[in-house]
Amino acid sequence: MNIHTSQEILRLRNSLQGISNISYAFSKLNQKYPIDTLSEENGKEIIKAYINLIKDTKRIIDSVVET
């Protein structure tokens, strides 16, 4: 395998690892803050956290698509 192919594999693996980390964070938030126990204030904070996770995922996907 040449260097370029190895670098591309590593880049894609890193992207997928980033998405996996985001998925883990999402899972932990769901475990710690079940929807039926959220106050209005906590609900708004969870919404912000979810939006940030979605934005982070989009950044990773965009970086893969651009190259």
Phi, psi and omega in degrees: 000136181276170184298318181300316180296317178299316179297320180293319177299314179297320179297315180292321176299318178298320178297314179294325177295322176298317178294322177297319178296321177296317178299319178297315179299318177299315180298316180295320176299318179296322179291317185284329184233074177301142187300326183281357179247002185281137169281170178301316181296313178295324177300317179294323178291321177296319177302315178299317180297317179297317179299319178296320178296320178295317178298318179298318178297316180299319178300317180295312180299316179299322180293328178285318183292325183293334184257000000 
